[in-house]
Amino acid sequence: MERSISTSRIYDGRVVKLRVDKVILEDGQPATREVVEHRGAAAIVPLLTDNQVVLVRQYRYPIGLELLEIPAGTLEINETPYQCAMRELTEETGFACKELTKILECYIAPGYSTEKIHFYLAKELTISSAHPDEDERIKVEIITLPAVLEKIRKGEICDAKTICAIFRALDYVQV
């Protein structure tokens, strides 16, 4: 177990905070840990009745690429993962759901980040209206589950949260 001996706050942003901690390792040696603090997120596998998945395509500035992903978003302050999933599903896709089942939660990069994503499977979708955030440019794509799996195998879907969620969702659906 590592023990913190000091913390320096480097950055407080809208989405993340960055701190640098000085720690003492179990054997008494000092070390430095850079930590990205994140409130967490919810991600959704929206599944239509004919095993079609509702995905979103959006440009991701940090990597300079447009990615095909499941809808997801950061938890607002005092928002539960369930509430976030319901909100993000409608905001990004224009669909609402009657059935939302939690299928997984995991840390994305625990070596440097506190972010935990809560994954849900959304069924019984109904058309609503999309209203993405002001700074989001999202295109909705509806693709069969077998086609999504093929895109993963070919590397056309390379977003870790999407890959993780799709493979976990397979335990809940008939393909």
Residue frames relative to the residue before (quaternion, step in Angstrom):
aa qw qx qy qz dx dy dz
M 1.0000 0.0000 0.0000 0.0000 0.00 0.00 0.00
E 0.2903 -0.7482 0.5722 0.1688 3.55 -1.00 0.79
R 0.2195 -0.7762 0.5821 0.1020 3.57 -1.08 0.79
S 0.3819 -0.7275 0.5293 0.2114 3.57 -0.81 1.06
I 0.1349 -0.7941 0.5868 0.0833 3.57 -0.99 0.86
S 0.7921 -0.0423 -0.0104 0.6089 3.58 1.28 -0.27
T 0.1562 -0.7654 0.6200 0.0732 3.53 -1.28 0.57
S 0.0868 -0.7656 0.6356 0.0481 3.54 -1.04 0.86
R 0.3002 -0.7406 0.5769 0.1690 3.56 -0.74 1.09
I 0.2078 -0.8113 0.5411 0.0760 3.58 -0.64 1.16
Y 0.8121 -0.0431 0.0997 0.5733 3.57 0.91 -0.94
D 0.0975 -0.7603 0.6402 0.0513 3.56 -1.09 0.84
G 0.0106 0.8294 -0.5563 0.0504 3.56 -0.24 1.25
R 0.7065 -0.4430 0.3489 0.4276 3.52 -1.37 -0.07
V 0.7769 0.3172 -0.1527 0.5220 3.59 1.00 -0.86
V 0.8169 0.0872 -0.0129 0.5701 3.59 0.93 -0.86
K 0.2033 -0.7050 0.6593 0.1643 3.48 -1.43 0.29
L 0.1846 -0.7794 0.5903 0.1002 3.56 -1.11 0.66
R 0.0192 0.7794 -0.6255 0.0311 3.52 -0.97 0.96
V 0.2336 -0.7242 0.6268 0.1677 3.53 -1.30 0.43
D 0.1307 -0.8037 0.5800 0.0242 3.54 -0.71 1.17
K 0.2597 -0.6856 0.6530 0.1902 3.53 -1.19 0.68
V 0.0391 -0.8150 0.5776 -0.0256 3.57 -0.80 1.04
I 0.3174 -0.6802 0.6181 0.2336 3.50 -1.38 0.25
L 0.3686 -0.7341 0.5320 0.2053 3.57 -0.78 1.06
E 0.7154 -0.4526 0.3147 0.4293 3.59 -1.27 0.27
D 0.7238 0.4267 -0.2498 0.4813 3.58 1.05 -0.72
G 0.6372 -0.5719 0.3119 0.4119 3.59 1.29 0.25
Q 0.5338 0.6281 -0.4091 0.3914 3.61 1.24 -0.14
P 0.4229 -0.6895 0.5210 0.2727 3.60 -1.06 0.73
A 0.0090 0.7768 -0.6297 0.0015 3.57 -1.22 0.51
T 0.3445 -0.7089 0.5764 0.2158 3.55 -1.32 0.30
R 0.0912 -0.7816 0.6162 0.0321 3.57 -1.03 0.87
E 0.1986 -0.7433 0.6296 0.1081 3.55 -0.88 1.03
V 0.0578 -0.8306 0.5530 -0.0303 3.57 -0.67 1.12
V 0.2126 -0.7282 0.6404 0.1202 3.54 -0.93 1.01
E 0.1944 -0.7810 0.5862 0.0930 3.57 -0.63 1.14
H 0.0219 0.7926 -0.6044 0.0771 3.57 -0.84 1.02
R 0.5180 -0.6722 0.4364 0.2990 3.63 -0.95 0.86
G 0.5556 -0.5700 0.4162 0.4395 3.57 1.15 -0.48
A 0.2202 -0.7821 0.5759 0.0901 3.53 -1.29 0.27
A 0.2494 -0.7105 0.6259 0.2032 3.51 -1.38 0.13
A 0.0810 -0.7763 0.6247 0.0221 3.55 -1.09 0.80
I 0.1949 -0.8146 0.5450 0.0372 3.53 -1.00 0.88
V 0.2054 -0.7065 0.6604 0.1500 3.54 -1.14 0.79
P 0.1147 -0.8094 0.5732 0.0557 3.62 -0.19 1.23
L 0.0744 -0.8298 0.5525 -0.0241 3.56 -0.54 1.21
L 0.2909 -0.7402 0.5855 0.1569 3.54 -0.78 1.10
T 0.7058 -0.5111 0.2904 0.3952 3.59 -1.19 0.46
D 0.7283 0.4082 -0.2421 0.4943 3.62 1.07 -0.56
N 0.5833 -0.6214 0.3427 0.3952 3.59 1.15 0.75
Q 0.4212 0.6363 -0.5214 0.3818 3.52 0.95 0.91
V 0.2777 -0.7627 0.5697 0.1290 3.53 -1.01 0.92
V 0.3200 -0.7232 0.5820 0.1895 3.55 -1.00 0.89
L 0.0261 -0.8064 0.5895 -0.0387 3.57 -0.55 1.22
V 0.2782 -0.7330 0.5898 0.1935 3.54 -1.32 0.27
R 0.2075 -0.7456 0.6215 0.1216 3.51 -1.10 0.77
Q 0.1779 0.7862 -0.5759 0.1366 3.55 -0.80 1.04
Y 0.5285 -0.6210 0.4850 0.3159 3.51 -1.23 0.62
R 0.1646 -0.7762 0.6045 0.0699 3.54 -0.96 0.96
Y 0.3843 -0.7860 0.4448 0.1916 3.52 -0.18 1.35
P 0.6603 0.5322 -0.3544 0.3939 3.68 0.73 -0.86
I 0.7744 0.2998 -0.1832 0.5261 3.61 1.05 -0.63
G 0.4328 -0.7420 0.4288 0.2797 3.58 1.28 -0.02
L 0.6317 0.5177 -0.3316 0.4722 3.59 1.13 0.62
E 0.3860 -0.6460 0.5956 0.2810 3.51 -1.31 0.42
L 0.1115 -0.8199 0.5612 0.0193 3.58 -0.74 1.07
L 0.3305 -0.6773 0.6184 0.2229 3.51 -1.30 0.55
E 0.0624 0.8280 -0.5393 0.1406 3.57 -0.54 1.23
I 0.5137 -0.5293 0.5338 0.4137 3.51 -1.37 -0.01
P 0.5614 -0.5811 0.4410 0.3908 3.63 -1.12 0.44
A 0.1098 0.7831 -0.6008 0.1168 3.56 -1.05 0.80
G 0.0743 0.8047 -0.5884 0.0277 3.53 -1.25 0.29
T 0.6157 -0.5697 0.4265 0.3382 3.49 -1.36 0.38
L 0.5104 -0.6277 0.4955 0.3161 3.55 -1.08 0.76
E 0.3858 -0.6732 0.5792 0.2501 3.53 -1.06 0.80
I 0.6412 -0.4982 0.3950 0.4298 3.58 -1.23 0.32
N 0.8425 0.1036 -0.1438 0.5088 3.60 -0.92 1.05
E 0.5273 0.6054 -0.4285 0.4146 3.62 1.18 0.38
T 0.3963 -0.6999 0.5349 0.2588 3.58 -0.96 0.80
P 0.6351 -0.5180 0.3896 0.4201 3.61 -1.18 0.35
Y 0.6191 0.5446 -0.3377 0.4540 3.61 1.02 -0.77
Q 0.6664 0.4956 -0.2981 0.4705 3.59 0.87 -0.96
C 0.6395 0.5268 -0.3173 0.4613 3.56 1.01 -0.85
A 0.6550 0.5171 -0.3149 0.4520 3.58 0.91 -0.90
M 0.6542 0.5040 -0.3123 0.4696 3.59 0.92 -0.86
R 0.6667 0.5068 -0.2947 0.4602 3.57 0.94 -0.91
E 0.7001 0.4797 -0.2781 0.4499 3.58 0.80 -1.03
L 0.5922 0.5701 -0.3674 0.4350 3.60 1.02 -0.74
T 0.7121 0.4401 -0.2547 0.4841 3.58 0.81 -1.00
E 0.6533 0.5361 -0.3243 0.4250 3.59 0.83 -0.95
E 0.7914 0.3724 -0.1817 0.4495 3.56 0.74 -1.07
T 0.8036 0.3196 -0.1582 0.4765 3.61 0.98 -0.71
G 0.4045 -0.6985 0.4944 0.3226 3.59 1.09 -0.59
F 0.6049 0.5020 -0.3722 0.4936 3.59 1.26 0.37
A 0.1815 -0.7080 0.6649 0.1542 3.52 -1.30 0.51
C 0.2209 -0.7827 0.5622 0.1504 3.60 -1.19 0.24
K 0.4004 -0.6949 0.5483 0.2370 3.51 -1.29 0.52
E 0.7712 0.2437 -0.1278 0.5740 3.57 1.22 -0.52
L 0.0483 0.7867 -0.6097 0.0832 3.56 -0.68 1.14
T 0.0317 -0.8231 0.5646 -0.0522 3.56 -0.46 1.26
K 0.3818 -0.7051 0.5468 0.2409 3.55 -0.86 0.97
I 0.1141 -0.8300 0.5451 0.0311 3.58 -0.78 1.04
L 0.8075 -0.0240 0.0514 0.5871 3.59 1.18 -0.35
E 0.0281 0.7347 -0.6742 -0.0699 3.52 -1.35 0.31
C 0.1192 0.7982 -0.5812 0.1046 3.54 -0.97 0.82
Y 0.4976 -0.6081 0.5268 0.3242 3.51 -1.35 0.38
I 0.4377 -0.7322 0.4680 0.2308 3.55 -0.89 0.94
A 0.7966 -0.0815 0.0925 0.5918 3.59 0.84 -0.92
P 0.0739 -0.8746 0.4775 0.0401 3.60 0.52 1.17
G 0.5129 0.6395 -0.4211 0.3882 3.58 1.25 -0.05
Y 0.8245 0.0960 -0.0425 0.5561 3.59 1.17 -0.49
S 0.7632 0.3405 -0.1839 0.5175 3.62 1.21 -0.18
T 0.3979 -0.7062 0.5360 0.2358 3.55 -1.19 0.63
E 0.4295 0.7435 -0.4423 0.2592 3.62 1.24 -0.12
K 0.0544 -0.7484 0.6609 0.0068 3.51 -1.00 1.02
I 0.1818 -0.7697 0.6020 0.1101 3.57 -0.94 0.91
H 0.2383 -0.7367 0.6236 0.1077 3.51 -1.06 0.96
F 0.1760 -0.8194 0.5429 0.0534 3.58 -0.61 1.19
Y 0.0887 -0.7964 0.5982 0.0041 3.53 -1.03 0.91
L 0.2718 -0.6925 0.6384 0.1973 3.51 -1.32 0.48
A 0.1543 -0.7939 0.5860 0.0516 3.56 -0.72 1.13
K 0.0034 0.7863 -0.6164 0.0417 3.55 -0.86 1.06
E 0.7632 0.3102 -0.2818 0.4919 3.53 -1.36 0.25
L 0.1225 0.8305 -0.5268 0.1336 3.53 0.80 1.10
T 0.0884 -0.7570 0.6451 0.0548 3.51 -1.19 0.71
I 0.5240 -0.6351 0.4620 0.3296 3.55 -1.11 0.68
S 0.0696 -0.7560 0.6508 -0.0084 3.51 -0.99 1.01
S 0.4914 -0.6200 0.4536 0.4103 3.60 -0.79 -0.92
A 0.4270 -0.7023 0.5143 0.2448 3.54 -0.91 0.98
H 0.0743 0.7649 -0.6391 0.0312 3.54 -1.18 0.62
P 0.1046 -0.8357 0.5378 0.0364 3.57 0.39 1.27
D 0.6569 -0.4814 0.3939 0.4260 3.54 -1.31 0.32
E 0.6930 -0.5129 0.3344 0.3806 3.54 -1.23 0.60
D 0.7659 0.3648 -0.1900 0.4942 3.59 0.99 -0.81
E 0.5785 0.5715 -0.3871 0.4346 3.62 1.23 0.32
R 0.1024 -0.7457 0.6563 0.0522 3.55 -1.11 0.83
I 0.0490 0.8419 -0.5242 0.1179 3.54 -0.04 1.34
K 0.1339 -0.7419 0.6515 0.0846 3.53 -1.13 0.82
V 0.3044 -0.7513 0.5605 0.1695 3.58 -0.83 0.99
E 0.0290 -0.7741 0.6324 -0.0024 3.56 -1.02 0.89
I 0.1765 -0.7698 0.6071 0.0880 3.55 -0.93 0.93
I 0.0235 0.8130 -0.5699 0.1172 3.55 -0.59 1.26
T 0.5249 -0.6227 0.4638 0.3487 3.60 -1.00 0.70
L 0.6199 -0.5632 0.4009 0.3713 3.54 -1.16 0.63
P 0.6501 0.4924 -0.3475 0.4628 3.68 0.86 -0.73
A 0.6423 0.5114 -0.3273 0.4678 3.62 1.05 -0.70
V 0.6083 0.5318 -0.3502 0.4738 3.60 1.08 -0.69
L 0.6506 0.5117 -0.3167 0.4633 3.60 0.92 -0.89
E 0.6482 0.5083 -0.3188 0.4689 3.60 0.99 -0.77
K 0.6383 0.5152 -0.3248 0.4708 3.61 1.01 -0.77
I 0.6162 0.5202 -0.3439 0.4812 3.60 1.09 -0.66
R 0.6709 0.5092 -0.3010 0.4473 3.58 0.86 -0.98
K 0.7074 0.4501 -0.2522 0.4832 3.60 1.04 -0.77
G 0.5032 -0.6606 0.4230 0.3626 3.60 1.24 -0.16
E 0.4471 0.6903 -0.4553 0.3411 3.60 1.22 0.25
I 0.6893 0.2441 -0.2179 0.6464 3.55 1.29 -0.36
C 0.0436 0.8383 -0.5352 0.0941 3.56 -0.41 1.25
D 0.4431 0.6712 -0.4570 0.3799 3.55 1.25 0.44
A 0.4759 -0.7258 0.4195 0.2659 3.59 -0.56 1.18
K 0.6658 0.5011 -0.3336 0.4408 3.61 0.85 -0.83
T 0.6442 0.5183 -0.3211 0.4618 3.57 1.04 -0.75
I 0.6538 0.5110 -0.3125 0.4624 3.57 0.88 -0.92
C 0.6555 0.5190 -0.2982 0.4605 3.57 0.89 -0.99
A 0.7078 0.4780 -0.2667 0.4466 3.57 0.79 -1.02
I 0.6439 0.5199 -0.3308 0.4535 3.59 0.94 -0.83
F 0.6857 0.4698 -0.2981 0.4693 3.59 0.84 -0.90
R 0.6432 0.4982 -0.3324 0.4770 3.62 1.03 -0.64
A 0.6383 0.5475 -0.3223 0.4346 3.58 1.02 -0.79
L 0.5451 0.6346 -0.3921 0.3826 3.59 1.16 -0.52
D 0.6214 0.5481 -0.3412 0.4439 3.60 1.16 -0.54
Y 0.7212 0.4409 -0.2262 0.4841 3.60 1.26 -0.35
V 0.7518 0.3494 -0.1937 0.5246 3.62 1.23 -0.17
Q 0.4012 -0.6584 0.5750 0.2738 3.52 -1.34 0.31
V 0.1616 -0.7970 0.5760 0.0826 3.61 -0.65 1.06
